[in-house]
């Protein structure tokens, strides 16, 4: 997803919160510990949540900082 989609989703969320829509209630429920925040996560990051994680970032997370090690580390997981 591009910047437009993420910005559109964020502006929609802000509009809902400022208008007192259900997202505002979900924020309150999350802050009160009543929910795990899954609905809010989807509202904020839904458009980009399905994007693939870049291989270089995966290599860092797998503690394989050298590019030569990316393939063996990816294969090991």
NORWOSUL-V388217 format. One record per helix or strand. SS is the DSSP state (helix for helix, strand for strand). FROM is the first residue (numbers start at 1). TO is the last residue. If there is no record, write none. Layout:
BEGIN
ss->SS from->FROM to->TO
ss->SS from->FROM to->TO
END
This chain:
BEGIN
ss->helix from->3 to->18
ss->helix from->22 to->31
ss->helix from->38 to->45
ss->helix from->55 to->61
ss->helix from->67 to->76
END
